[in-house]
Amino acid sequence: MIVYDPRGMTWPQYCGLMNELFASQQLGIVPEDSWRSWVDGLNGIGLLVRSGVPDHRGYTNWEDWAKQIVGIIDLDAR
């Protein structure tokens, strides 16, 4: 399971950690105002689709989205 709790993090910190975690997917690090397109890229990873990670719709900021994915990504399903 993913353990990156976004509380207390800035976007660059969170994006950097997630980019490192999924380095093989080459998500990259993007500016905060591009978080929605970054999430779309993350959601294109088959493993995450199977885990039920929500897309960016319904979230007004990256923090609210990131709080929802804590604990739902099953990295053992690879």
PDB file with one MODEL, atoms N, CA, C and O in Angstrom:
MODEL        1
ATOM      1  N   MET A   1       0.832  -1.191   0.000  1.00  0.00           N
ATOM      2  CA  MET A   1       0.000   0.000   0.000  1.00  0.00           C
ATOM      3  C   MET A   1       0.871   1.246   0.000  1.00  0.00           C
ATOM      4  O   MET A   1       2.003   1.239   0.484  1.00  0.00           O
ATOM      5  N   ILE A   2       0.333   2.274  -0.535  1.00  0.00           N
ATOM      6  CA  ILE A   2       1.070   3.531  -0.573  1.00  0.00           C
ATOM      7  C   ILE A   2       0.936   4.221   0.778  1.00  0.00           C
ATOM      8  O   ILE A   2      -0.125   4.178   1.401  1.00  0.00           O
ATOM      9  N   VAL A   3       1.983   4.841   1.217  1.00  0.00           N
ATOM     10  CA  VAL A   3       1.965   5.437   2.538  1.00  0.00           C
ATOM     11  C   VAL A   3       2.231   6.936   2.518  1.00  0.00           C
ATOM     12  O   VAL A   3       2.397   7.535   3.580  1.00  0.00           O
ATOM     13  N   TYR A   4       2.277   7.553   1.360  1.00  0.00           N
ATOM     14  CA  TYR A   4       2.550   8.982   1.301  1.00  0.00           C
ATOM     15  C   TYR A   4       1.307   9.771   1.679  1.00  0.00           C
ATOM     16  O   TYR A   4       0.392   9.944   0.873  1.00  0.00           O
ATOM     17  N   ASP A   5       1.291  10.238   2.895  1.00  0.00           N
ATOM     18  CA  ASP A   5       0.209  11.080   3.384  1.00  0.00           C
ATOM     19  C   ASP A   5       0.564  12.518   3.020  1.00  0.00           C
ATOM     20  O   ASP A   5       1.593  13.025   3.466  1.00  0.00           O
ATOM     21  N   PRO A   6      -0.265  13.183   2.220  1.00  0.00           N
ATOM     22  CA  PRO A   6       0.085  14.507   1.724  1.00  0.00           C
ATOM     23  C   PRO A   6       0.004  15.626   2.758  1.00  0.00           C
ATOM     24  O   PRO A   6       0.468  16.737   2.503  1.00  0.00           O
ATOM     25  N   ARG A   7      -0.576  15.342   3.915  1.00  0.00           N
ATOM     26  CA  ARG A   7      -0.712  16.407   4.914  1.00  0.00           C
ATOM     27  C   ARG A   7       0.649  16.939   5.312  1.00  0.00           C
ATOM     28  O   ARG A   7       1.552  16.180   5.663  1.00  0.00           O
ATOM     29  N   GLY A   8       0.781  18.241   5.254  1.00  0.00           N
ATOM     30  CA  GLY A   8       2.022  18.892   5.623  1.00  0.00           C
ATOM     31  C   GLY A   8       3.045  18.960   4.496  1.00  0.00           C
ATOM     32  O   GLY A   8       4.128  19.516   4.675  1.00  0.00           O
ATOM     33  N   MET A   9       2.710  18.398   3.337  1.00  0.00           N
ATOM     34  CA  MET A   9       3.631  18.430   2.199  1.00  0.00           C
ATOM     35  C   MET A   9       3.245  19.545   1.233  1.00  0.00           C
ATOM     36  O   MET A   9       2.087  19.955   1.152  1.00  0.00           O
ATOM     37  N   THR A  10       4.231  20.011   0.520  1.00  0.00           N
ATOM     38  CA  THR A  10       3.962  20.915  -0.594  1.00  0.00           C
ATOM     39  C   THR A  10       3.757  20.041  -1.834  1.00  0.00           C
ATOM     40  O   THR A  10       4.075  18.852  -1.833  1.00  0.00           O
ATOM     41  N   TRP A  11       3.223  20.651  -2.883  1.00  0.00           N
ATOM     42  CA  TRP A  11       3.068  19.902  -4.130  1.00  0.00           C
ATOM     43  C   TRP A  11       4.422  19.377  -4.635  1.00  0.00           C
ATOM     44  O   TRP A  11       4.507  18.201  -4.989  1.00  0.00           O
ATOM     45  N   PRO A  12       5.479  20.195  -4.682  1.00  0.00           N
ATOM     46  CA  PRO A  12       6.751  19.659  -5.168  1.00  0.00           C
ATOM     47  C   PRO A  12       7.247  18.450  -4.363  1.00  0.00           C
ATOM     48  O   PRO A  12       7.822  17.524  -4.935  1.00  0.00           O
ATOM     49  N   GLN A  13       7.032  18.451  -3.065  1.00  0.00           N
ATOM     50  CA  GLN A  13       7.446  17.314  -2.245  1.00  0.00           C
ATOM     51  C   GLN A  13       6.642  16.064  -2.606  1.00  0.00           C
ATOM     52  O   GLN A  13       7.202  14.994  -2.846  1.00  0.00           O
ATOM     53  N   TYR A  14       5.334  16.222  -2.638  1.00  0.00           N
ATOM     54  CA  TYR A  14       4.459  15.083  -2.917  1.00  0.00           C
ATOM     55  C   TYR A  14       4.688  14.549  -4.330  1.00  0.00           C
ATOM     56  O   TYR A  14       4.840  13.344  -4.529  1.00  0.00           O
ATOM     57  N   CYS A  15       4.709  15.436  -5.288  1.00  0.00           N
ATOM     58  CA  CYS A  15       4.906  15.045  -6.681  1.00  0.00           C
ATOM     59  C   CYS A  15       6.259  14.349  -6.844  1.00  0.00           C
ATOM     60  O   CYS A  15       6.368  13.357  -7.563  1.00  0.00           O
ATOM     61  N   GLY A  16       7.273  14.864  -6.184  1.00  0.00           N
ATOM     62  CA  GLY A  16       8.591  14.260  -6.256  1.00  0.00           C
ATOM     63  C   GLY A  16       8.625  12.850  -5.688  1.00  0.00           C
ATOM     64  O   GLY A  16       9.231  11.956  -6.278  1.00  0.00           O
ATOM     65  N   LEU A  17       7.976  12.644  -4.543  1.00  0.00           N
ATOM     66  CA  LEU A  17       7.926  11.311  -3.944  1.00  0.00           C
ATOM     67  C   LEU A  17       7.169  10.324  -4.822  1.00  0.00           C
ATOM     68  O   LEU A  17       7.601   9.187  -5.012  1.00  0.00           O
ATOM     69  N   MET A  18       6.040  10.768  -5.354  1.00  0.00           N
ATOM     70  CA  MET A  18       5.244   9.899  -6.222  1.00  0.00           C
ATOM     71  C   MET A  18       5.998   9.607  -7.514  1.00  0.00           C
ATOM     72  O   MET A  18       5.947   8.488  -8.024  1.00  0.00           O
ATOM     73  N   ASN A  19       6.692  10.602  -8.041  1.00  0.00           N
ATOM     74  CA  ASN A  19       7.485  10.395  -9.241  1.00  0.00           C
ATOM     75  C   ASN A  19       8.576   9.357  -8.988  1.00  0.00           C
ATOM     76  O   ASN A  19       8.864   8.524  -9.847  1.00  0.00           O
ATOM     77  N   GLU A  20       9.171   9.415  -7.817  1.00  0.00           N
ATOM     78  CA  GLU A  20      10.194   8.434  -7.452  1.00  0.00           C
ATOM     79  C   GLU A  20       9.594   7.045  -7.292  1.00  0.00           C
ATOM     80  O   GLU A  20      10.167   6.058  -7.754  1.00  0.00           O
ATOM     81  N   LEU A  21       8.441   6.969  -6.639  1.00  0.00           N
ATOM     82  CA  LEU A  21       7.785   5.686  -6.413  1.00  0.00           C
ATOM     83  C   LEU A  21       7.432   4.998  -7.732  1.00  0.00           C
ATOM     84  O   LEU A  21       7.578   3.784  -7.869  1.00  0.00           O
ATOM     85  N   PHE A  22       6.970   5.786  -8.690  1.00  0.00           N
ATOM     86  CA  PHE A  22       6.564   5.244  -9.985  1.00  0.00           C
ATOM     87  C   PHE A  22       7.540   5.660 -11.085  1.00  0.00           C
ATOM     88  O   PHE A  22       7.126   5.999 -12.195  1.00  0.00           O
ATOM     89  N   ALA A  23       8.816   5.633 -10.776  1.00  0.00           N
ATOM     90  CA  ALA A  23       9.857   6.104 -11.703  1.00  0.00           C
ATOM     91  C   ALA A  23       9.794   5.412 -13.056  1.00  0.00           C
ATOM     92  O   ALA A  23      10.050   6.042 -14.082  1.00  0.00           O
ATOM     93  N   SER A  24       9.463   4.148 -13.077  1.00  0.00           N
ATOM     94  CA  SER A  24       9.428   3.423 -14.348  1.00  0.00           C
ATOM     95  C   SER A  24       8.330   3.947 -15.279  1.00  0.00           C
ATOM     96  O   SER A  24       8.361   3.692 -16.483  1.00  0.00           O
ATOM     97  N   GLN A  25       7.374   4.671 -14.726  1.00  0.00           N
ATOM     98  CA  GLN A  25       6.277   5.221 -15.541  1.00  0.00           C
ATOM     99  C   GLN A  25       6.604   6.592 -16.120  1.00  0.00           C
ATOM    100  O   GLN A  25       5.863   7.109 -16.955  1.00  0.00           O
ATOM    101  N   GLN A  26       7.706   7.177 -15.681  1.00  0.00           N
ATOM    102  CA  GLN A  26       8.170   8.474 -16.179  1.00  0.00           C
ATOM    103  C   GLN A  26       7.088   9.557 -16.108  1.00  0.00           C
ATOM    104  O   GLN A  26       6.822  10.251 -17.090  1.00  0.00           O
ATOM    105  N   LEU A  27       6.478   9.687 -14.941  1.00  0.00           N
ATOM    106  CA  LEU A  27       5.444  10.706 -14.737  1.00  0.00           C
ATOM    107  C   LEU A  27       6.026  12.111 -14.778  1.00  0.00           C
ATOM    108  O   LEU A  27       5.402  13.039 -15.292  1.00  0.00           O
ATOM    109  N   GLY A  28       7.211  12.255 -14.241  1.00  0.00           N
ATOM    110  CA  GLY A  28       7.840  13.561 -14.186  1.00  0.00           C
ATOM    111  C   GLY A  28       7.318  14.396 -13.031  1.00  0.00           C
ATOM    112  O   GLY A  28       6.405  13.997 -12.308  1.00  0.00           O
ATOM    113  N   ILE A  29       7.909  15.541 -12.883  1.00  0.00           N
ATOM    114  CA  ILE A  29       7.511  16.502 -11.861  1.00  0.00           C
ATOM    115  C   ILE A  29       6.955  17.711 -12.592  1.00  0.00           C
ATOM    116  O   ILE A  29       7.614  18.280 -13.462  1.00  0.00           O
ATOM    117  N   VAL A  30       5.751  18.097 -12.236  1.00  0.00           N
ATOM    118  CA  VAL A  30       5.073  19.189 -12.928  1.00  0.00           C
ATOM    119  C   VAL A  30       4.733  20.299 -11.938  1.00  0.00           C
ATOM    120  O   VAL A  30       4.691  20.057 -10.732  1.00  0.00           O
ATOM    121  N   PRO A  31       4.490  21.517 -12.435  1.00  0.00           N
ATOM    122  CA  PRO A  31       4.055  22.594 -11.546  1.00  0.00           C
ATOM    123  C   PRO A  31       2.680  22.278 -10.945  1.00  0.00           C
ATOM    124  O   PRO A  31       1.896  21.517 -11.512  1.00  0.00           O
ATOM    125  N   GLU A  32       2.417  22.865  -9.818  1.00  0.00           N
ATOM    126  CA  GLU A  32       1.163  22.586  -9.110  1.00  0.00           C
ATOM    127  C   GLU A  32      -0.074  22.870  -9.949  1.00  0.00           C
ATOM    128  O   GLU A  32      -1.077  22.168  -9.820  1.00  0.00           O
ATOM    129  N   ASP A  33      -0.022  23.878 -10.799  1.00  0.00           N
ATOM    130  CA  ASP A  33      -1.208  24.183 -11.597  1.00  0.00           C
ATOM    131  C   ASP A  33      -1.481  23.137 -12.681  1.00  0.00           C
ATOM    132  O   ASP A  33      -2.493  23.214 -13.378  1.00  0.00           O
ATOM    133  N   SER A  34      -0.581  22.163 -12.823  1.00  0.00           N
ATOM    134  CA  SER A  34      -0.776  21.067 -13.781  1.00  0.00           C
ATOM    135  C   SER A  34      -1.097  19.748 -13.085  1.00  0.00           C
ATOM    136  O   SER A  34      -0.969  18.683 -13.690  1.00  0.00           O
ATOM    137  N   TRP A  35      -1.510  19.808 -11.827  1.00  0.00           N
ATOM    138  CA  TRP A  35      -1.733  18.582 -11.066  1.00  0.00           C
ATOM    139  C   TRP A  35      -2.787  17.694 -11.712  1.00  0.00           C
ATOM    140  O   TRP A  35      -2.679  16.469 -11.650  1.00  0.00           O
ATOM    141  N   ARG A  36      -3.808  18.287 -12.333  1.00  0.00           N
ATOM    142  CA  ARG A  36      -4.873  17.474 -12.940  1.00  0.00           C
ATOM    143  C   ARG A  36      -4.338  16.609 -14.081  1.00  0.00           C
ATOM    144  O   ARG A  36      -4.687  15.432 -14.173  1.00  0.00           O
ATOM    145  N   SER A  37      -3.513  17.162 -14.935  1.00  0.00           N
ATOM    146  CA  SER A  37      -2.956  16.369 -16.039  1.00  0.00           C
ATOM    147  C   SER A  37      -1.981  15.325 -15.500  1.00  0.00           C
ATOM    148  O   SER A  37      -1.882  14.231 -16.057  1.00  0.00           O
ATOM    149  N   TRP A  38      -1.265  15.644 -14.430  1.00  0.00           N
ATOM    150  CA  TRP A  38      -0.359  14.682 -13.806  1.00  0.00           C
ATOM    151  C   TRP A  38      -1.149  13.503 -13.254  1.00  0.00           C
ATOM    152  O   TRP A  38      -0.754  12.349 -13.423  1.00  0.00           O
ATOM    153  N   VAL A  39      -2.275  13.799 -12.587  1.00  0.00           N
ATOM    154  CA  VAL A  39      -3.141  12.742 -12.053  1.00  0.00           C
ATOM    155  C   VAL A  39      -3.676  11.881 -13.196  1.00  0.00           C
ATOM    156  O   VAL A  39      -3.761  10.660 -13.060  1.00  0.00           O
ATOM    157  N   ASP A  40      -4.037  12.501 -14.316  1.00  0.00           N
ATOM    158  CA  ASP A  40      -4.499  11.732 -15.470  1.00  0.00           C
ATOM    159  C   ASP A  40      -3.422  10.759 -15.931  1.00  0.00           C
ATOM    160  O   ASP A  40      -3.725   9.617 -16.279  1.00  0.00           O
ATOM    161  N   GLY A  41      -2.161  11.203 -15.937  1.00  0.00           N
ATOM    162  CA  GLY A  41      -1.057  10.323 -16.300  1.00  0.00           C
ATOM    163  C   GLY A  41      -0.882   9.190 -15.307  1.00  0.00           C
ATOM    164  O   GLY A  41      -0.645   8.045 -15.690  1.00  0.00           O
ATOM    165  N   LEU A  42      -0.999   9.513 -14.046  1.00  0.00           N
ATOM    166  CA  LEU A  42      -0.902   8.498 -12.996  1.00  0.00           C
ATOM    167  C   LEU A  42      -2.023   7.477 -13.151  1.00  0.00           C
ATOM    168  O   LEU A  42      -1.807   6.276 -12.986  1.00  0.00           O
ATOM    169  N   ASN A  43      -3.201   7.953 -13.464  1.00  0.00           N
ATOM    170  CA  ASN A  43      -4.343   7.054 -13.616  1.00  0.00           C
ATOM    171  C   ASN A  43      -4.242   6.164 -14.843  1.00  0.00           C
ATOM    172  O   ASN A  43      -4.996   5.199 -14.964  1.00  0.00           O
ATOM    173  N   GLY A  44      -3.330   6.467 -15.750  1.00  0.00           N
ATOM    174  CA  GLY A  44      -3.135   5.627 -16.917  1.00  0.00           C
ATOM    175  C   GLY A  44      -2.341   4.365 -16.619  1.00  0.00           C
ATOM    176  O   GLY A  44      -2.215   3.495 -17.480  1.00  0.00           O
ATOM    177  N   ILE A  45      -1.811   4.259 -15.420  1.00  0.00           N
ATOM    178  CA  ILE A  45      -1.035   3.079 -15.034  1.00  0.00           C
ATOM    179  C   ILE A  45      -2.023   1.966 -14.678  1.00  0.00           C
ATOM    180  O   ILE A  45      -2.858   2.135 -13.790  1.00  0.00           O
ATOM    181  N   GLY A  46      -1.929   0.850 -15.360  1.00  0.00           N
ATOM    182  CA  GLY A  46      -2.876  -0.250 -15.164  1.00  0.00           C
ATOM    183  C   GLY A  46      -3.045  -0.673 -13.720  1.00  0.00           C
ATOM    184  O   GLY A  46      -4.161  -0.930 -13.267  1.00  0.00           O
ATOM    185  N   LEU A  47      -1.935  -0.746 -12.994  1.00  0.00           N
ATOM    186  CA  LEU A  47      -1.976  -1.129 -11.587  1.00  0.00           C
ATOM    187  C   LEU A  47      -2.898  -0.209 -10.796  1.00  0.00           C
ATOM    188  O   LEU A  47      -3.650  -0.666  -9.936  1.00  0.00           O
ATOM    189  N   LEU A  48      -2.838   1.070 -11.085  1.00  0.00           N
ATOM    190  CA  LEU A  48      -3.641   2.027 -10.333  1.00  0.00           C
ATOM    191  C   LEU A  48      -5.103   1.966 -10.730  1.00  0.00           C
ATOM    192  O   LEU A  48      -5.983   2.163  -9.892  1.00  0.00           O
ATOM    193  N   VAL A  49      -5.370   1.698 -11.988  1.00  0.00           N
ATOM    194  CA  VAL A  49      -6.751   1.540 -12.422  1.00  0.00           C
ATOM    195  C   VAL A  49      -7.389   0.393 -11.660  1.00  0.00           C
ATOM    196  O   VAL A  49      -8.520   0.500 -11.185  1.00  0.00           O
ATOM    197  N   ARG A  50      -6.658  -0.700 -11.547  1.00  0.00           N
ATOM    198  CA  ARG A  50      -7.183  -1.869 -10.811  1.00  0.00           C
ATOM    199  C   ARG A  50      -7.350  -1.593  -9.321  1.00  0.00           C
ATOM    200  O   ARG A  50      -8.162  -2.236  -8.657  1.00  0.00           O
ATOM    201  N   SER A  51      -6.593  -0.649  -8.798  1.00  0.00           N
ATOM    202  CA  SER A  51      -6.684  -0.319  -7.375  1.00  0.00           C
ATOM    203  C   SER A  51      -7.840   0.617  -7.061  1.00  0.00           C
ATOM    204  O   SER A  51      -8.184   0.798  -5.893  1.00  0.00           O
ATOM    205  N   GLY A  52      -8.442   1.212  -8.075  1.00  0.00           N
ATOM    206  CA  GLY A  52      -9.574   2.102  -7.851  1.00  0.00           C
ATOM    207  C   GLY A  52      -9.201   3.533  -7.518  1.00  0.00           C
ATOM    208  O   GLY A  52      -9.951   4.226  -6.830  1.00  0.00           O
ATOM    209  N   VAL A  53      -8.054   3.982  -7.997  1.00  0.00           N
ATOM    210  CA  VAL A  53      -7.631   5.356  -7.744  1.00  0.00           C
ATOM    211  C   VAL A  53      -8.555   6.307  -8.498  1.00  0.00           C
ATOM    212  O   VAL A  53      -8.744   6.153  -9.705  1.00  0.00           O
ATOM    213  N   PRO A  54      -9.130   7.284  -7.808  1.00  0.00           N
ATOM    214  CA  PRO A  54     -10.032   8.220  -8.493  1.00  0.00           C
ATOM    215  C   PRO A  54      -9.270   9.167  -9.416  1.00  0.00           C
ATOM    216  O   PRO A  54      -8.095   9.458  -9.196  1.00  0.00           O
ATOM    217  N   ASP A  55      -9.962   9.642 -10.452  1.00  0.00           N
ATOM    218  CA  ASP A  55      -9.332  10.657 -11.291  1.00  0.00           C
ATOM    219  C   ASP A  55      -9.519  12.015 -10.621  1.00  0.00           C
ATOM    220  O   ASP A  55     -10.040  12.096  -9.509  1.00  0.00           O
ATOM    221  N   HIS A  56      -9.102  13.059 -11.283  1.00  0.00           N
ATOM    222  CA  HIS A  56      -9.102  14.382 -10.656  1.00  0.00           C
ATOM    223  C   HIS A  56     -10.491  15.020 -10.566  1.00  0.00           C
ATOM    224  O   HIS A  56     -10.697  15.962  -9.801  1.00  0.00           O
ATOM    225  N   ARG A  57     -11.435  14.507 -11.345  1.00  0.00           N
ATOM    226  CA  ARG A  57     -12.780  15.113 -11.331  1.00  0.00           C
ATOM    227  C   ARG A  57     -13.396  14.999  -9.939  1.00  0.00           C
ATOM    228  O   ARG A  57     -13.302  13.961  -9.285  1.00  0.00           O
ATOM    229  N   GLY A  58     -13.999  16.039  -9.521  1.00  0.00           N
ATOM    230  CA  GLY A  58     -14.609  16.061  -8.198  1.00  0.00           C
ATOM    231  C   GLY A  58     -13.702  16.603  -7.111  1.00  0.00           C
ATOM    232  O   GLY A  58     -14.123  16.733  -5.961  1.00  0.00           O
ATOM    233  N   TYR A  59     -12.478  16.917  -7.453  1.00  0.00           N
ATOM    234  CA  TYR A  59     -11.533  17.451  -6.485  1.00  0.00           C
ATOM    235  C   TYR A  59     -11.083  18.837  -6.942  1.00  0.00           C
ATOM    236  O   TYR A  59     -10.722  19.038  -8.101  1.00  0.00           O
ATOM    237  N   THR A  60     -11.113  19.775  -6.022  1.00  0.00           N
ATOM    238  CA  THR A  60     -10.721  21.142  -6.371  1.00  0.00           C
ATOM    239  C   THR A  60      -9.233  21.397  -6.187  1.00  0.00           C
ATOM    240  O   THR A  60      -8.703  22.387  -6.692  1.00  0.00           O
ATOM    241  N   ASN A  61      -8.560  20.510  -5.466  1.00  0.00           N
ATOM    242  CA  ASN A  61      -7.115  20.672  -5.280  1.00  0.00           C
ATOM    243  C   ASN A  61      -6.463  19.307  -5.132  1.00  0.00           C
ATOM    244  O   ASN A  61      -7.127  18.310  -4.851  1.00  0.00           O
ATOM    245  N   TRP A  62      -5.160  19.281  -5.323  1.00  0.00           N
ATOM    246  CA  TRP A  62      -4.425  18.023  -5.293  1.00  0.00           C
ATOM    247  C   TRP A  62      -4.415  17.396  -3.910  1.00  0.00           C
ATOM    248  O   TRP A  62      -4.394  16.171  -3.788  1.00  0.00           O
ATOM    249  N   GLU A  63      -4.430  18.227  -2.852  1.00  0.00           N
ATOM    250  CA  GLU A  63      -4.387  17.673  -1.498  1.00  0.00           C
ATOM    251  C   GLU A  63      -5.602  16.804  -1.210  1.00  0.00           C
ATOM    252  O   GLU A  63      -5.474  15.715  -0.649  1.00  0.00           O
ATOM    253  N   ASP A  64      -6.781  17.284  -1.594  1.00  0.00           N
ATOM    254  CA  ASP A  64      -7.992  16.496  -1.350  1.00  0.00           C
ATOM    255  C   ASP A  64      -7.952  15.182  -2.124  1.00  0.00           C
ATOM    256  O   ASP A  64      -8.346  14.134  -1.612  1.00  0.00           O
ATOM    257  N   TRP A  65      -7.470  15.251  -3.369  1.00  0.00           N
ATOM    258  CA  TRP A  65      -7.342  14.020  -4.165  1.00  0.00           C
ATOM    259  C   TRP A  65      -6.341  13.070  -3.508  1.00  0.00           C
ATOM    260  O   TRP A  65      -6.620  11.882  -3.344  1.00  0.00           O
ATOM    261  N   ALA A  66      -5.174  13.599  -3.135  1.00  0.00           N
ATOM    262  CA  ALA A  66      -4.115  12.766  -2.575  1.00  0.00           C
ATOM    263  C   ALA A  66      -4.540  12.107  -1.261  1.00  0.00           C
ATOM    264  O   ALA A  66      -4.158  10.968  -0.990  1.00  0.00           O
ATOM    265  N   LYS A  67      -5.312  12.800  -0.458  1.00  0.00           N
ATOM    266  CA  LYS A  67      -5.794  12.199   0.791  1.00  0.00           C
ATOM    267  C   LYS A  67      -6.672  10.991   0.513  1.00  0.00           C
ATOM    268  O   LYS A  67      -6.700  10.048   1.303  1.00  0.00           O
ATOM    269  N   GLN A  68      -7.389  11.011  -0.605  1.00  0.00           N
ATOM    270  CA  GLN A  68      -8.279   9.903  -0.941  1.00  0.00           C
ATOM    271  C   GLN A  68      -7.545   8.652  -1.397  1.00  0.00           C
ATOM    272  O   GLN A  68      -8.071   7.545  -1.279  1.00  0.00           O
ATOM    273  N   ILE A  69      -6.330   8.819  -1.918  1.00  0.00           N
ATOM    274  CA  ILE A  69      -5.642   7.632  -2.422  1.00  0.00           C
ATOM    275  C   ILE A  69      -4.741   6.961  -1.385  1.00  0.00           C
ATOM    276  O   ILE A  69      -4.218   5.875  -1.636  1.00  0.00           O
ATOM    277  N   VAL A  70      -4.555   7.587  -0.237  1.00  0.00           N
ATOM    278  CA  VAL A  70      -3.730   6.975   0.808  1.00  0.00           C
ATOM    279  C   VAL A  70      -4.364   5.639   1.211  1.00  0.00           C
ATOM    280  O   VAL A  70      -5.517   5.583   1.637  1.00  0.00           O
ATOM    281  N   GLY A  71      -3.596   4.593   1.065  1.00  0.00           N
ATOM    282  CA  GLY A  71      -4.057   3.278   1.491  1.00  0.00           C
ATOM    283  C   GLY A  71      -4.869   2.492   0.483  1.00  0.00           C
ATOM    284  O   GLY A  71      -5.242   1.353   0.764  1.00  0.00           O
ATOM    285  N   ILE A  72      -5.163   3.066  -0.703  1.00  0.00           N
ATOM    286  CA  ILE A  72      -5.957   2.272  -1.649  1.00  0.00           C
ATOM    287  C   ILE A  72      -5.141   1.724  -2.805  1.00  0.00           C
ATOM    288  O   ILE A  72      -5.627   0.874  -3.551  1.00  0.00           O
ATOM    289  N   ILE A  73      -3.916   2.189  -2.969  1.00  0.00           N
ATOM    290  CA  ILE A  73      -3.088   1.662  -4.046  1.00  0.00           C
ATOM    291  C   ILE A  73      -2.415   0.396  -3.558  1.00  0.00           C
ATOM    292  O   ILE A  73      -1.663   0.412  -2.583  1.00  0.00           O
ATOM    293  N   ASP A  74      -2.692  -0.695  -4.240  1.00  0.00           N
ATOM    294  CA  ASP A  74      -2.124  -1.977  -3.871  1.00  0.00           C
ATOM    295  C   ASP A  74      -0.898  -2.266  -4.716  1.00  0.00           C
ATOM    296  O   ASP A  74      -1.007  -2.789  -5.825  1.00  0.00           O
ATOM    297  N   LEU A  75       0.268  -1.925  -4.191  1.00  0.00           N
ATOM    298  CA  LEU A  75       1.512  -2.107  -4.930  1.00  0.00           C
ATOM    299  C   LEU A  75       1.899  -3.583  -5.011  1.00  0.00           C
ATOM    300  O   LEU A  75       2.753  -3.954  -5.816  1.00  0.00           O
ATOM    301  N   ASP A  76       1.292  -4.410  -4.203  1.00  0.00           N
ATOM    302  CA  ASP A  76       1.590  -5.837  -4.247  1.00  0.00           C
ATOM    303  C   ASP A  76       0.909  -6.529  -5.426  1.00  0.00           C
ATOM    304  O   ASP A  76       1.201  -7.688  -5.719  1.00  0.00           O
ATOM    305  N   ALA A  77      -0.001  -5.819  -6.104  1.00  0.00           N
ATOM    306  CA  ALA A  77      -0.747  -6.410  -7.223  1.00  0.00           C
ATOM    307  C   ALA A  77       0.058  -6.412  -8.516  1.00  0.00           C
ATOM    308  O   ALA A  77      -0.424  -6.879  -9.548  1.00  0.00           O
ATOM    309  N   ARG A  78       1.286  -5.890  -8.465  1.00  0.00           N
ATOM    310  CA  ARG A  78       2.095  -5.796  -9.688  1.00  0.00           C
ATOM    311  C   ARG A  78       2.324  -7.126 -10.295  1.00  0.00           C
ATOM    312  O   ARG A  78       2.985  -7.228 -11.328  1.00  0.00           O
TER     313      ARG A  78
ENDMDL
END
